[in-house]
Amino acid sequence: MIKTKRIYDPPSKDDGKRVLVDRLWPRGIKRDDARIDEWLKDIAPSDELRKWFPHEPSKWQEFRKRYKEELQGRPNLIEKLRIAAKGGRVTLLFAAKDKEHNNAAVLKEVLEHRI
């Protein structure tokens, strides 16, 4: 099972493996307090795409399309998360305030269609 969660939300026993999927470290979070199992910054959107999409819902569909295209070039990282999800729960952590329009939501969608 794959779920998404803001890194600012408290960790839970139900999170399983906690994977940060943002390129930049979240503001205000100490590395020791983050309780992440892994930081896959290379699976995050490129800097160019990240800057183009400031979480504006009007750009959401185009962002999804572009990010999915970028993910096609990262099959090893996709496979790594896919295998982890088959072994148990994986929580994709993100820093964005928008819980619906973020890279973790797109990544979850991609992973669920490949499992």
N, C-alpha and C positions, 0 to 999 in steps of 0.2 A: 504494500500500500504506500502511496505517495501523498504527502500533504504539503501545503505551503504555510508559512507563518512568518510574521515580522520578527526580526531578531530582537526587537525591543519588548516583545511579549515574554512573559516568564517561561523558562523551560518547564517541560512536563515529562513525567514518566512515559506518557503516550507518544512522545516525539520520535522515539527510536533513534536512528542515526541522524544527527543534526549536521546538515551540510550548507554552508554559506555559499550562495551562488551569485554574489555581487563582485564586481571588479575592484571596487574601492571598499576599504574597511569602514564600517558604519560609525558615524560620529557619536561620541559620548559613550561608546561601549569599550570597556577595558578588555583586552585579549584574554586575561585570566578569568573574567566574569562571563564571557560569551558562551561558554560551555558548548563549543562546536566540536564535532568530531573531525571535520575536514573543511577546508576552504578551497573551493574550486573556482578561483577567479578567472581561469582561462575558459570556462564555459559561459561566462557572463557576456552580454552584448559588447561589441567593440566600442571603444571610446567614441568613435564617430556616431554610431547608432544611438548610444546612450545619451549623447549630447543633443542629438536630433529629436529625441523623444523625451521631453520633460514631463512624462506621465499625463499628457493631454489626451483625454478620451477621443477627441476628433482624429488623432493620429494612430489610435490603437490598432486598427486593422492593418494598416501599412507597417507598423512596428512588428506585429506578429509575423507578417509575411517575410520581412527582412531578417528578423531574428531566426526564424526557422531556416532560412537560406544559410545564415552563418553557422547554425548548428550542424548542417549537413557536412561542414568541413571539420567537425570535431567528433567523429564517430567513436574514438576510443573513450572519450569522456562520457558520451551518451551510454555506451556499453557498460562502463564502470558503474554508473548510477542505476542502470537497468538491472544489473546483477545484484547490486545492493538491495534494490526494491524487491527482488524475488526472494531474498533471504530474510526480509523483515521490513518493518516500517522505516521510511526515509522521510525526513522533513526538510524541505528546501527553504532555507532562510533568506530573507531579503530585507532591505532597509526602507524601501519606499513606503510612504504613508498610504498610498492607494493599494488596497488589498486585492483589487480585481485587475488592474491595469499595470502589471509589472512583469519583469522577465521570468520570475519563478513560476508564474501562472502559465506562461507559454512553454517553459521547459517541462512542467508537469504534464501539459497536454501532449507534448512530443513523446515523453517517456511512456505515458499510458497507451499511446497508439502503437508503441513498439514492443510492449511487454507481451 
